[in-house]
């Protein structure tokens, strides 16, 4: 097995939403079909334990995210599609990397800092309260995900850029300390659409509770789109598409021409209600077929399990021999 031209993962702690589709699933589906590329795509289930301690939810989310990826067209024969926890080499590499990662580097990680700030703002005396070591060192687990398969390109949302920088720092540490084994991964960020806005205009994220699920019923999809925040402009008043959440979601799905037409409708003062209806129809049409496949998959988890087992075997063709090289470089090896 070859190292990864592309690699990305989705944390399995929630229901797959439009933001996952635009940021990770859609670009992955595209590269998964390219015969000249080796792509690794995975369910980041160990990552889910950082924030989610509800076993049922972790399990359900793993099924849903796998089903979503497959329903939306991931070519699981051509790419390597696996569950992180099926690759025991990843946590082992995580420990090796943990031992060379400066603590100061982790102090600067934004996920950790955001939690410290939250504690500060809510007047907590102990600024580390409710912060686990998993959250603190999460960028190291992510570095192991990436370096385990010597990934060249990692498509992610903007909020993950810092983690890719850290991955390169950690790779350099290892390469200098032990042996040049790791390639430096490059971050791939689609500036226009990789971070989709949610119901309240902030990044669509399960942590903000502002998501639009990918495969909810038609009725619920409509209901949620009607809930998206807009300003209080009247119908016929010309509107600014640049600051509009509805437009930014539309833009992430529509073609260039459709976007152009929509911009014109904004300057002509399209009413918010009409825009919401158009957005709903557009997204519903885009997802209709996949929604059917998705519900079939959800009701046959053993089909998904088989796909993941095949993915695990392909991934381990790379990770098993590579980890033994990495171990050797550190002195962890047989005595004879
Ligand atoms: N942390 C990523 C996110 O929240 C998910 C992820 C885990 C990931 N491991 C990864 C993405 C490795 C890319 C590569 O979006």
py3Dmol code that shows the C-alpha trace and the ligand (Angstrom):
import py3Dmol

protein = """\
ATOM      1  CA  UNK A   1       0.000   0.000   0.000  1.00  0.00           C
ATOM      2  CA  UNK A   2       1.164   3.534  -0.833  1.00  0.00           C
ATOM      3  CA  UNK A   3       1.275   6.508   1.519  1.00  0.00           C
ATOM      4  CA  UNK A   4      -1.617   8.984   1.405  1.00  0.00           C
ATOM      5  CA  UNK A   5      -1.910  11.600  -1.319  1.00  0.00           C
ATOM      6  CA  UNK A   6      -5.004  12.760   0.554  1.00  0.00           C
ATOM      7  CA  UNK A   7      -6.141  12.023   4.079  1.00  0.00           C
ATOM      8  CA  UNK A   8      -8.911  13.388   6.237  1.00  0.00           C
ATOM      9  CA  UNK A   9     -11.165  12.339   9.110  1.00  0.00           C
ATOM     10  CA  UNK A  10     -14.491  13.249  10.681  1.00  0.00           C
ATOM     11  CA  UNK A  11     -15.002  13.074  14.442  1.00  0.00           C
ATOM     12  CA  UNK A  12     -17.853  10.709  15.302  1.00  0.00           C
ATOM     13  CA  UNK A  13     -19.623  12.623  18.022  1.00  0.00           C
ATOM     14  CA  UNK A  14     -22.699  13.894  16.220  1.00  0.00           C
ATOM     15  CA  UNK A  15     -25.055  13.607  13.298  1.00  0.00           C
ATOM     16  CA  UNK A  16     -23.469  14.333   9.916  1.00  0.00           C
ATOM     17  CA  UNK A  17     -24.416  17.848   8.838  1.00  0.00           C
ATOM     18  CA  UNK A  18     -24.174  20.154   5.857  1.00  0.00           C
ATOM     19  CA  UNK A  19     -20.878  21.534   7.190  1.00  0.00           C
ATOM     20  CA  UNK A  20     -19.302  18.044   7.156  1.00  0.00           C
ATOM     21  CA  UNK A  21     -20.533  17.588   3.614  1.00  0.00           C
ATOM     22  CA  UNK A  22     -19.028  20.777   2.284  1.00  0.00           C
ATOM     23  CA  UNK A  23     -15.827  20.684   4.336  1.00  0.00           C
ATOM     24  CA  UNK A  24     -14.820  17.025   4.268  1.00  0.00           C
ATOM     25  CA  UNK A  25     -17.250  14.642   2.574  1.00  0.00           C
ATOM     26  CA  UNK A  26     -17.725  16.292  -0.803  1.00  0.00           C
ATOM     27  CA  UNK A  27     -14.018  16.873  -1.547  1.00  0.00           C
ATOM     28  CA  UNK A  28     -13.252  13.346  -0.318  1.00  0.00           C
ATOM     29  CA  UNK A  29     -15.858  11.802  -2.596  1.00  0.00           C
ATOM     30  CA  UNK A  30     -14.229  13.533  -5.528  1.00  0.00           C
ATOM     31  CA  UNK A  31     -10.678  12.348  -4.851  1.00  0.00           C
ATOM     32  CA  UNK A  32     -11.866   8.877  -3.830  1.00  0.00           C
ATOM     33  CA  UNK A  33     -12.794   8.260  -7.448  1.00  0.00           C
ATOM     34  CA  UNK A  34      -9.425   9.217  -8.901  1.00  0.00           C
ATOM     35  CA  UNK A  35      -7.449   6.117  -9.858  1.00  0.00           C
ATOM     36  CA  UNK A  36      -4.178   8.013  -9.790  1.00  0.00           C
ATOM     37  CA  UNK A  37      -4.556   9.023  -6.156  1.00  0.00           C
ATOM     38  CA  UNK A  38      -4.248   7.108  -2.924  1.00  0.00           C
ATOM     39  CA  UNK A  39      -6.756   8.587  -0.486  1.00  0.00           C
ATOM     40  CA  UNK A  40      -7.290   7.679   3.130  1.00  0.00           C
ATOM     41  CA  UNK A  41     -10.597   8.684   4.734  1.00  0.00           C
ATOM     42  CA  UNK A  42     -11.535   7.743   8.227  1.00  0.00           C
ATOM     43  CA  UNK A  43     -13.989   7.916  11.096  1.00  0.00           C
ATOM     44  CA  UNK A  44     -12.148   9.664  13.912  1.00  0.00           C
ATOM     45  CA  UNK A  45     -13.801   7.747  16.736  1.00  0.00           C
ATOM     46  CA  UNK A  46     -10.959   8.123  19.241  1.00  0.00           C
ATOM     47  CA  UNK A  47     -11.311  11.872  18.748  1.00  0.00           C
ATOM     48  CA  UNK A  48     -14.966  11.664  19.719  1.00  0.00           C
ATOM     49  CA  UNK A  49     -14.049  10.556  23.258  1.00  0.00           C
ATOM     50  CA  UNK A  50     -12.513  13.981  23.843  1.00  0.00           C
ATOM     51  CA  UNK A  51     -15.861  15.703  24.020  1.00  0.00           C
ATOM     52  CA  UNK A  52     -18.454  12.973  24.129  1.00  0.00           C
ATOM     53  CA  UNK A  53     -18.792  10.479  26.981  1.00  0.00           C
ATOM     54  CA  UNK A  54     -22.052   8.973  25.835  1.00  0.00           C
ATOM     55  CA  UNK A  55     -21.288   5.493  24.397  1.00  0.00           C
ATOM     56  CA  UNK A  56     -24.588   5.235  22.536  1.00  0.00           C
ATOM     57  CA  UNK A  57     -23.984   8.518  20.814  1.00  0.00           C
ATOM     58  CA  UNK A  58     -20.434   7.600  19.780  1.00  0.00           C
ATOM     59  CA  UNK A  59     -21.684   4.333  18.329  1.00  0.00           C
ATOM     60  CA  UNK A  60     -24.651   5.891  16.551  1.00  0.00           C
ATOM     61  CA  UNK A  61     -22.570   8.720  15.164  1.00  0.00           C
ATOM     62  CA  UNK A  62     -19.970   6.293  13.804  1.00  0.00           C
ATOM     63  CA  UNK A  63     -22.710   4.443  11.918  1.00  0.00           C
ATOM     64  CA  UNK A  64     -24.305   7.657  10.664  1.00  0.00           C
ATOM     65  CA  UNK A  65     -21.107   9.283   9.492  1.00  0.00           C
ATOM     66  CA  UNK A  66     -19.949   6.121   7.733  1.00  0.00           C
ATOM     67  CA  UNK A  67     -23.369   5.776   6.051  1.00  0.00           C
ATOM     68  CA  UNK A  68     -23.330   9.419   4.997  1.00  0.00           C
ATOM     69  CA  UNK A  69     -19.913   9.127   3.423  1.00  0.00           C
ATOM     70  CA  UNK A  70     -20.913   6.020   1.475  1.00  0.00           C
ATOM     71  CA  UNK A  71     -24.371   7.336   0.502  1.00  0.00           C
ATOM     72  CA  UNK A  72     -22.829  10.486  -0.923  1.00  0.00           C
ATOM     73  CA  UNK A  73     -20.712   8.451  -3.286  1.00  0.00           C
ATOM     74  CA  UNK A  74     -17.387   7.635  -1.628  1.00  0.00           C
ATOM     75  CA  UNK A  75     -15.640   5.039  -3.789  1.00  0.00           C
ATOM     76  CA  UNK A  76     -14.676   2.619  -1.042  1.00  0.00           C
ATOM     77  CA  UNK A  77     -13.045   0.179  -3.473  1.00  0.00           C
ATOM     78  CA  UNK A  78     -10.659   2.738  -4.820  1.00  0.00           C
ATOM     79  CA  UNK A  79      -9.886   4.616  -1.598  1.00  0.00           C
ATOM     80  CA  UNK A  80      -9.038   3.445   1.900  1.00  0.00           C
ATOM     81  CA  UNK A  81     -12.010   4.013   4.175  1.00  0.00           C
ATOM     82  CA  UNK A  82     -11.544   2.951   7.788  1.00  0.00           C
ATOM     83  CA  UNK A  83     -12.311   3.530  11.428  1.00  0.00           C
ATOM     84  CA  UNK A  84      -9.450   5.085  13.390  1.00  0.00           C
ATOM     85  CA  UNK A  85      -9.851   2.687  16.330  1.00  0.00           C
ATOM     86  CA  UNK A  86      -9.354  -0.294  13.986  1.00  0.00           C
ATOM     87  CA  UNK A  87      -5.754   0.777  13.494  1.00  0.00           C
ATOM     88  CA  UNK A  88      -3.873   0.003  16.742  1.00  0.00           C
ATOM     89  CA  UNK A  89      -0.720   1.560  15.285  1.00  0.00           C
ATOM     90  CA  UNK A  90      -2.284   5.034  15.606  1.00  0.00           C
ATOM     91  CA  UNK A  91      -2.500   5.188  19.425  1.00  0.00           C
ATOM     92  CA  UNK A  92       0.954   3.642  19.613  1.00  0.00           C
ATOM     93  CA  UNK A  93       2.380   6.341  17.372  1.00  0.00           C
ATOM     94  CA  UNK A  94       0.469   8.909  19.436  1.00  0.00           C
ATOM     95  CA  UNK A  95       2.476   7.912  22.503  1.00  0.00           C
ATOM     96  CA  UNK A  96       5.792   8.050  20.671  1.00  0.00           C
ATOM     97  CA  UNK A  97       4.931  11.529  19.391  1.00  0.00           C
ATOM     98  CA  UNK A  98       3.644  12.625  22.813  1.00  0.00           C
ATOM     99  CA  UNK A  99       7.110  11.974  24.223  1.00  0.00           C
ATOM    100  CA  UNK A 100       8.788  14.396  21.827  1.00  0.00           C
ATOM    101  CA  UNK A 101       6.110  17.093  21.673  1.00  0.00           C
ATOM    102  CA  UNK A 102       6.957  20.180  23.755  1.00  0.00           C
ATOM    103  CA  UNK A 103       4.221  20.902  26.285  1.00  0.00           C
ATOM    104  CA  UNK A 104       4.449  24.574  25.334  1.00  0.00           C
ATOM    105  CA  UNK A 105       3.293  23.732  21.825  1.00  0.00           C
ATOM    106  CA  UNK A 106       0.114  22.179  23.234  1.00  0.00           C
ATOM    107  CA  UNK A 107      -0.444  25.180  25.536  1.00  0.00           C
ATOM    108  CA  UNK A 108      -0.974  27.213  22.373  1.00  0.00           C
ATOM    109  CA  UNK A 109      -3.582  24.896  20.812  1.00  0.00           C
ATOM    110  CA  UNK A 110      -6.774  26.835  20.240  1.00  0.00           C
ATOM    111  CA  UNK A 111      -9.206  24.122  21.378  1.00  0.00           C
ATOM    112  CA  UNK A 112      -7.466  24.033  24.757  1.00  0.00           C
ATOM    113  CA  UNK A 113      -7.148  27.810  24.951  1.00  0.00           C
ATOM    114  CA  UNK A 114     -10.834  28.307  24.158  1.00  0.00           C
ATOM    115  CA  UNK A 115     -11.731  26.095  27.119  1.00  0.00           C
ATOM    116  CA  UNK A 116      -9.364  27.970  29.433  1.00  0.00           C
ATOM    117  CA  UNK A 117     -10.913  31.259  28.300  1.00  0.00           C
ATOM    118  CA  UNK A 118     -14.364  29.873  28.942  1.00  0.00           C
ATOM    119  CA  UNK A 119     -13.312  29.006  32.492  1.00  0.00           C
ATOM    120  CA  UNK A 120     -11.852  32.485  32.931  1.00  0.00           C
ATOM    121  CA  UNK A 121     -15.001  34.168  31.631  1.00  0.00           C
ATOM    122  CA  UNK A 122     -17.254  32.174  33.877  1.00  0.00           C
ATOM    123  CA  UNK A 123     -15.178  33.099  36.927  1.00  0.00           C
ATOM    124  CA  UNK A 124     -13.722  29.643  37.634  1.00  0.00           C
ATOM    125  CA  UNK A 125     -10.810  29.642  40.074  1.00  0.00           C
ATOM    126  CA  UNK A 126      -9.179  26.596  38.517  1.00  0.00           C
ATOM    127  CA  UNK A 127      -8.680  27.519  34.864  1.00  0.00           C
ATOM    128  CA  UNK A 128      -8.093  23.879  33.921  1.00  0.00           C
ATOM    129  CA  UNK A 129     -11.323  22.658  35.400  1.00  0.00           C
ATOM    130  CA  UNK A 130     -13.251  20.284  33.100  1.00  0.00           C
ATOM    131  CA  UNK A 131     -10.301  20.079  30.718  1.00  0.00           C
ATOM    132  CA  UNK A 132      -9.103  16.527  30.115  1.00  0.00           C
ATOM    133  CA  UNK A 133      -5.636  15.455  29.007  1.00  0.00           C
ATOM    134  CA  UNK A 134      -7.367  14.178  25.862  1.00  0.00           C
ATOM    135  CA  UNK A 135      -8.485  17.685  24.987  1.00  0.00           C
ATOM    136  CA  UNK A 136      -5.091  19.131  25.904  1.00  0.00           C
ATOM    137  CA  UNK A 137      -3.073  16.789  23.743  1.00  0.00           C
ATOM    138  CA  UNK A 138      -5.612  16.265  20.982  1.00  0.00           C
ATOM    139  CA  UNK A 139      -3.351  17.789  18.292  1.00  0.00           C
ATOM    140  CA  UNK A 140      -0.885  14.936  18.946  1.00  0.00           C
ATOM    141  CA  UNK A 141      -3.519  12.307  18.187  1.00  0.00           C
ATOM    142  CA  UNK A 142      -4.351  14.211  15.037  1.00  0.00           C
ATOM    143  CA  UNK A 143      -0.657  14.365  14.105  1.00  0.00           C
ATOM    144  CA  UNK A 144      -0.468  10.581  14.523  1.00  0.00           C
ATOM    145  CA  UNK A 145      -3.523  10.132  12.238  1.00  0.00           C
ATOM    146  CA  UNK A 146      -1.735  12.079   9.553  1.00  0.00           C
ATOM    147  CA  UNK A 147       1.872  10.961  10.002  1.00  0.00           C
ATOM    148  CA  UNK A 148       0.925   7.274  10.315  1.00  0.00           C
ATOM    149  CA  UNK A 149       0.193   7.303   6.587  1.00  0.00           C
ATOM    150  CA  UNK A 150       2.712   9.986   5.614  1.00  0.00           C
ATOM    151  CA  UNK A 151      -0.097  12.051   4.150  1.00  0.00           C
ATOM    152  CA  UNK A 152       0.866  14.678   1.601  1.00  0.00           C
ATOM    153  CA  UNK A 153      -2.372  16.688   1.561  1.00  0.00           C
ATOM    154  CA  UNK A 154      -4.949  17.081   4.293  1.00  0.00           C
ATOM    155  CA  UNK A 155      -8.234  18.771   3.361  1.00  0.00           C
ATOM    156  CA  UNK A 156      -9.786  20.404   6.439  1.00  0.00           C
ATOM    157  CA  UNK A 157     -11.814  23.394   7.604  1.00  0.00           C
ATOM    158  CA  UNK A 158     -10.030  26.633   8.449  1.00  0.00           C
ATOM    159  CA  UNK A 159     -10.231  25.900  12.147  1.00  0.00           C
ATOM    160  CA  UNK A 160      -7.847  22.969  11.673  1.00  0.00           C
ATOM    161  CA  UNK A 161      -4.977  24.903  10.076  1.00  0.00           C
ATOM    162  CA  UNK A 162      -3.204  25.263  13.412  1.00  0.00           C
ATOM    163  CA  UNK A 163      -3.288  21.501  13.930  1.00  0.00           C
ATOM    164  CA  UNK A 164      -1.578  20.947  10.613  1.00  0.00           C
ATOM    165  CA  UNK A 165       1.147  23.413  11.581  1.00  0.00           C
ATOM    166  CA  UNK A 166       1.592  21.510  14.811  1.00  0.00           C
ATOM    167  CA  UNK A 167       1.745  18.228  12.900  1.00  0.00           C
ATOM    168  CA  UNK A 168       4.599  19.578  10.826  1.00  0.00           C
ATOM    169  CA  UNK A 169       6.398  20.791  13.969  1.00  0.00           C
ATOM    170  CA  UNK A 170       6.016  17.383  15.561  1.00  0.00           C
ATOM    171  CA  UNK A 171       7.202  15.615  12.397  1.00  0.00           C
ATOM    172  CA  UNK A 172      10.282  17.850  12.320  1.00  0.00           C
ATOM    173  CA  UNK A 173      11.011  17.058  15.968  1.00  0.00           C
ATOM    174  CA  UNK A 174      10.938  13.344  15.210  1.00  0.00           C
ATOM    175  CA  UNK A 175      12.923  13.624  11.993  1.00  0.00           C
ATOM    176  CA  UNK A 176      15.659  15.634  13.719  1.00  0.00           C
ATOM    177  CA  UNK A 177      15.745  13.579  16.892  1.00  0.00           C
ATOM    178  CA  UNK A 178      15.634  10.099  15.361  1.00  0.00           C
ATOM    179  CA  UNK A 179      15.421   9.560  11.637  1.00  0.00           C
ATOM    180  CA  UNK A 180      13.902  11.262   8.591  1.00  0.00           C
ATOM    181  CA  UNK A 181      10.797   9.102   8.404  1.00  0.00           C
ATOM    182  CA  UNK A 182       7.977  11.611   8.148  1.00  0.00           C
ATOM    183  CA  UNK A 183       6.902  13.793   5.241  1.00  0.00           C
ATOM    184  CA  UNK A 184       5.532  17.226   6.032  1.00  0.00           C
ATOM    185  CA  UNK A 185       1.802  17.344   5.308  1.00  0.00           C
ATOM    186  CA  UNK A 186       0.262  20.251   3.484  1.00  0.00           C
ATOM    187  CA  UNK A 187      -3.067  21.692   4.553  1.00  0.00           C
ATOM    188  CA  UNK A 188      -5.741  22.058   1.876  1.00  0.00           C
ATOM    189  CA  UNK A 189      -8.397  24.625   2.710  1.00  0.00           C
ATOM    190  CA  UNK A 190     -11.148  25.573   0.340  1.00  0.00           C
ATOM    191  CA  UNK A 191     -11.390  29.234   1.287  1.00  0.00           C
ATOM    192  CA  UNK A 192     -14.911  29.768   0.023  1.00  0.00           C
ATOM    193  CA  UNK A 193     -16.798  26.893   1.453  1.00  0.00           C
ATOM    194  CA  UNK A 194     -14.824  24.810   3.889  1.00  0.00           C
ATOM    195  CA  UNK A 195     -16.352  26.456   6.940  1.00  0.00           C
ATOM    196  CA  UNK A 196     -20.071  26.589   6.427  1.00  0.00           C
ATOM    197  CA  UNK A 197     -22.226  28.913   8.521  1.00  0.00           C
ATOM    198  CA  UNK A 198     -24.868  27.375  10.774  1.00  0.00           C
ATOM    199  CA  UNK A 199     -28.357  28.418  11.868  1.00  0.00           C
ATOM    200  CA  UNK A 200     -27.057  31.357  13.909  1.00  0.00           C
ATOM    201  CA  UNK A 201     -24.413  32.490  11.410  1.00  0.00           C
ATOM    202  CA  UNK A 202     -21.472  31.051  13.364  1.00  0.00           C
ATOM    203  CA  UNK A 203     -19.482  28.075  12.004  1.00  0.00           C
ATOM    204  CA  UNK A 204     -21.800  25.091  11.603  1.00  0.00           C
ATOM    205  CA  UNK A 205     -20.654  22.811  14.392  1.00  0.00           C
ATOM    206  CA  UNK A 206     -22.123  20.351  16.827  1.00  0.00           C
ATOM    207  CA  UNK A 207     -20.443  22.336  19.609  1.00  0.00           C
ATOM    208  CA  UNK A 208     -22.557  25.382  18.766  1.00  0.00           C
ATOM    209  CA  UNK A 209     -25.741  23.377  18.400  1.00  0.00           C
ATOM    210  CA  UNK A 210     -26.516  25.164  15.150  1.00  0.00           C
ATOM    211  CA  UNK A 211     -26.283  22.346  12.628  1.00  0.00           C
ATOM    212  CA  UNK A 212     -28.488  21.324   9.728  1.00  0.00           C
ATOM    213  CA  UNK A 213     -28.349  17.500   9.522  1.00  0.00           C
ATOM    214  CA  UNK A 214     -27.632  16.087   6.076  1.00  0.00           C
ATOM    215  CA  UNK A 215     -30.249  13.368   6.153  1.00  0.00           C
ATOM    216  CA  UNK A 216     -33.099  14.564   8.245  1.00  0.00           C
ATOM    217  CA  UNK A 217     -36.633  14.215   6.829  1.00  0.00           C
ATOM    218  CA  UNK A 218     -37.701  16.680   4.170  1.00  0.00           C
ATOM    219  CA  UNK A 219     -40.072  18.270   6.662  1.00  0.00           C
ATOM    220  CA  UNK A 220     -37.369  18.854   9.275  1.00  0.00           C
ATOM    221  CA  UNK A 221     -34.911  20.149   6.707  1.00  0.00           C
ATOM    222  CA  UNK A 222     -37.480  22.745   5.687  1.00  0.00           C
ATOM    223  CA  UNK A 223     -38.218  23.643   9.292  1.00  0.00           C
ATOM    224  CA  UNK A 224     -34.543  24.199  10.098  1.00  0.00           C
ATOM    225  CA  UNK A 225     -33.889  26.304   7.024  1.00  0.00           C
ATOM    226  CA  UNK A 226     -36.854  28.497   7.969  1.00  0.00           C
ATOM    227  CA  UNK A 227     -35.139  29.018  11.336  1.00  0.00           C
ATOM    228  CA  UNK A 228     -31.900  30.466   9.919  1.00  0.00           C
ATOM    229  CA  UNK A 229     -31.283  33.947  11.262  1.00  0.00           C
ATOM    230  CA  UNK A 230     -31.641  36.885   8.890  1.00  0.00           C
ATOM    231  CA  UNK A 231     -31.795  40.623   9.436  1.00  0.00           C
ATOM    232  CA  UNK A 232     -35.086  42.498   9.560  1.00  0.00           C
ATOM    233  CA  UNK A 233     -35.079  43.901   6.026  1.00  0.00           C
ATOM    234  CA  UNK A 234     -38.440  44.018   4.266  1.00  0.00           C
ATOM    235  CA  UNK A 235     -39.275  42.270   0.965  1.00  0.00           C
ATOM    236  CA  UNK A 236     -38.155  44.385  -2.028  1.00  0.00           C
ATOM    237  CA  UNK A 237     -35.363  46.079  -0.081  1.00  0.00           C
ATOM    238  CA  UNK A 238     -32.057  45.337  -1.853  1.00  0.00           C
ATOM    239  CA  UNK A 239     -30.049  42.920   0.299  1.00  0.00           C
ATOM    240  CA  UNK A 240     -26.357  42.295   0.876  1.00  0.00           C
ATOM    241  CA  UNK A 241     -25.489  38.722  -0.020  1.00  0.00           C
ATOM    242  CA  UNK A 242     -22.030  39.020   1.501  1.00  0.00           C
ATOM    243  CA  UNK A 243     -23.279  39.089   5.066  1.00  0.00           C
ATOM    244  CA  UNK A 244     -26.133  36.647   4.611  1.00  0.00           C
ATOM    245  CA  UNK A 245     -26.053  33.140   6.088  1.00  0.00           C
ATOM    246  CA  UNK A 246     -28.692  31.887   3.643  1.00  0.00           C
ATOM    247  CA  UNK A 247     -26.619  33.024   0.721  1.00  0.00           C
ATOM    248  CA  UNK A 248     -23.402  31.541   2.080  1.00  0.00           C
ATOM    249  CA  UNK A 249     -25.060  28.148   2.419  1.00  0.00           C
ATOM    250  CA  UNK A 250     -26.567  28.416  -1.052  1.00  0.00           C
ATOM    251  CA  UNK A 251     -23.172  29.392  -2.440  1.00  0.00           C
ATOM    252  CA  UNK A 252     -21.588  26.238  -1.029  1.00  0.00           C
ATOM    253  CA  UNK A 253     -23.965  24.067  -3.049  1.00  0.00           C
ATOM    254  CA  UNK A 254     -24.874  25.925  -6.217  1.00  0.00           C
ATOM    255  CA  UNK A 255     -23.063  26.263  -9.534  1.00  0.00           C
ATOM    256  CA  UNK A 256     -21.351  29.481 -10.636  1.00  0.00           C
ATOM    257  CA  UNK A 257     -24.276  30.496 -12.832  1.00  0.00           C
ATOM    258  CA  UNK A 258     -26.842  29.814 -10.159  1.00  0.00           C
ATOM    259  CA  UNK A 259     -24.809  31.907  -7.735  1.00  0.00           C
ATOM    260  CA  UNK A 260     -24.737  34.773 -10.200  1.00  0.00           C
ATOM    261  CA  UNK A 261     -28.503  34.655 -10.653  1.00  0.00           C
ATOM    262  CA  UNK A 262     -29.006  34.575  -6.906  1.00  0.00           C
ATOM    263  CA  UNK A 263     -26.810  37.660  -6.435  1.00  0.00           C
ATOM    264  CA  UNK A 264     -29.096  39.482  -8.849  1.00  0.00           C
ATOM    265  CA  UNK A 265     -32.137  38.393  -6.879  1.00  0.00           C
ATOM    266  CA  UNK A 266     -30.517  39.846  -3.752  1.00  0.00           C
ATOM    267  CA  UNK A 267     -30.025  43.215  -5.365  1.00  0.00           C
ATOM    268  CA  UNK A 268     -33.635  43.085  -6.546  1.00  0.00           C
ATOM    269  CA  UNK A 269     -34.693  42.540  -2.954  1.00  0.00           C
ATOM    270  CA  UNK A 270     -35.754  38.898  -2.754  1.00  0.00           C
ATOM    271  CA  UNK A 271     -37.904  38.383   0.378  1.00  0.00           C
ATOM    272  CA  UNK A 272     -36.324  36.284   3.146  1.00  0.00           C
ATOM    273  CA  UNK A 273     -39.217  33.847   3.044  1.00  0.00           C
ATOM    274  CA  UNK A 274     -38.766  33.282  -0.690  1.00  0.00           C
ATOM    275  CA  UNK A 275     -35.020  32.873  -0.306  1.00  0.00           C
ATOM    276  CA  UNK A 276     -35.495  30.308   2.432  1.00  0.00           C
ATOM    277  CA  UNK A 277     -37.894  28.343   0.268  1.00  0.00           C
ATOM    278  CA  UNK A 278     -35.438  28.420  -2.652  1.00  0.00           C
ATOM    279  CA  UNK A 279     -32.587  27.325  -0.432  1.00  0.00           C
ATOM    280  CA  UNK A 280     -34.656  24.484   0.943  1.00  0.00           C
ATOM    281  CA  UNK A 281     -35.651  23.275  -2.520  1.00  0.00           C
ATOM    282  CA  UNK A 282     -32.086  23.427  -3.744  1.00  0.00           C
ATOM    283  CA  UNK A 283     -30.596  21.459  -0.878  1.00  0.00           C
ATOM    284  CA  UNK A 284     -33.448  18.986  -0.831  1.00  0.00           C
ATOM    285  CA  UNK A 285     -33.002  18.268  -4.515  1.00  0.00           C
ATOM    286  CA  UNK A 286     -29.241  17.829  -4.072  1.00  0.00           C
ATOM    287  CA  UNK A 287     -29.681  15.310  -1.258  1.00  0.00           C
ATOM    288  CA  UNK A 288     -32.801  13.439  -2.317  1.00  0.00           C
ATOM    289  CA  UNK A 289     -31.169  10.395  -3.924  1.00  0.00           C
ATOM    290  CA  UNK A 290     -28.445  10.022  -1.288  1.00  0.00           C
ATOM    291  CA  UNK A 291     -31.087  10.229   1.435  1.00  0.00           C
ATOM    292  CA  UNK A 292     -32.654   7.007   0.149  1.00  0.00           C
ATOM    293  CA  UNK A 293     -29.325   5.184   0.028  1.00  0.00           C
ATOM    294  CA  UNK A 294     -28.497   6.521   3.484  1.00  0.00           C
ATOM    295  CA  UNK A 295     -31.581   5.074   5.114  1.00  0.00           C
ATOM    296  CA  UNK A 296     -30.947   1.681   3.513  1.00  0.00           C
ATOM    297  CA  UNK A 297     -27.388   1.695   4.836  1.00  0.00           C
ATOM    298  CA  UNK A 298     -28.442   2.707   8.334  1.00  0.00           C
ATOM    299  CA  UNK A 299     -30.656  -0.338   8.484  1.00  0.00           C
ATOM    300  CA  UNK A 300     -27.855  -2.694   7.408  1.00  0.00           C
ATOM    301  CA  UNK A 301     -24.863  -1.896   9.632  1.00  0.00           C
ATOM    302  CA  UNK A 302     -23.173  -5.181   8.731  1.00  0.00           C
ATOM    303  CA  UNK A 303     -22.644  -3.968   5.165  1.00  0.00           C
ATOM    304  CA  UNK A 304     -20.882  -0.909   6.537  1.00  0.00           C
ATOM    305  CA  UNK A 305     -18.877  -3.024   8.969  1.00  0.00           C
ATOM    306  CA  UNK A 306     -17.626  -5.155   6.066  1.00  0.00           C
ATOM    307  CA  UNK A 307     -16.537  -2.094   4.121  1.00  0.00           C
ATOM    308  CA  UNK A 308     -14.685  -0.781   7.185  1.00  0.00           C
ATOM    309  CA  UNK A 309     -12.948  -4.137   7.724  1.00  0.00           C
ATOM    310  CA  UNK A 310     -11.645  -4.068   4.172  1.00  0.00           C
ATOM    311  CA  UNK A 311     -10.470  -0.514   4.729  1.00  0.00           C
ATOM    312  CA  UNK A 312      -8.732  -1.516   7.956  1.00  0.00           C
ATOM    313  CA  UNK A 313      -6.834  -4.289   6.186  1.00  0.00           C
ATOM    314  CA  UNK A 314      -5.696  -1.973   3.408  1.00  0.00           C
ATOM    315  CA  UNK A 315      -4.655   0.746   5.860  1.00  0.00           C
ATOM    316  CA  UNK A 316      -2.694  -1.691   8.009  1.00  0.00           C
ATOM    317  CA  UNK A 317      -0.708  -2.848   4.999  1.00  0.00           C
ATOM    318  CA  UNK A 318       0.907   0.546   5.386  1.00  0.00           C
ATOM    319  CA  UNK A 319       0.759   1.227   9.117  1.00  0.00           C
ATOM    320  CA  UNK A 320       2.101  -2.104  10.416  1.00  0.00           C
ATOM    321  CA  UNK A 321       5.454  -2.076   8.591  1.00  0.00           C
ATOM    322  CA  UNK A 322       5.805   1.699   8.962  1.00  0.00           C
ATOM    323  CA  UNK A 323       5.247   1.592  12.717  1.00  0.00           C
ATOM    324  CA  UNK A 324       7.876  -1.087  13.095  1.00  0.00           C
ATOM    325  CA  UNK A 325      10.336   1.208  11.332  1.00  0.00           C
ATOM    326  CA  UNK A 326       9.303   4.080  13.613  1.00  0.00           C
ATOM    327  CA  UNK A 327       9.687   1.904  16.727  1.00  0.00           C
ATOM    328  CA  UNK A 328      13.122   0.809  15.619  1.00  0.00           C
ATOM    329  CA  UNK A 329      14.217   4.404  15.106  1.00  0.00           C
ATOM    330  CA  UNK A 330      13.371   5.108  18.757  1.00  0.00           C
ATOM    331  CA  UNK A 331      15.087   1.995  20.143  1.00  0.00           C
ATOM    332  CA  UNK A 332      11.900   0.087  20.853  1.00  0.00           C
ATOM    333  CA  UNK A 333      12.827  -3.191  19.208  1.00  0.00           C
ATOM    334  CA  UNK A 334      13.625  -6.824  19.657  1.00  0.00           C
ATOM    335  CA  UNK A 335      16.911  -7.616  21.415  1.00  0.00           C
ATOM    336  CA  UNK A 336      18.097 -10.060  18.817  1.00  0.00           C
TER     337      UNK A 336
END
"""
ligand_1 = """\
15
LIG
N -9.985 17.220 14.241
C -10.656 17.158 12.961
C -11.906 18.042 13.036
O -12.419 18.278 14.110
C -10.997 15.751 12.595
C -9.738 14.961 12.398
C -9.205 14.078 13.281
C -8.846 15.040 11.292
N -8.016 13.575 12.776
C -7.783 14.151 11.587
C -8.850 15.777 10.113
C -6.703 14.002 10.698
C -7.781 15.608 9.239
C -6.714 14.733 9.537
O -12.383 18.480 12.006
"""
view = py3Dmol.view(width=600, height=400)
view.addModel(protein, "pdb")
view.setStyle({"model": 0}, {"cartoon": {"style": "trace"}})
view.addModel(ligand_1, "xyz")
view.setStyle({"model": 1}, {"stick": {}})
view.zoomTo()
view.show()
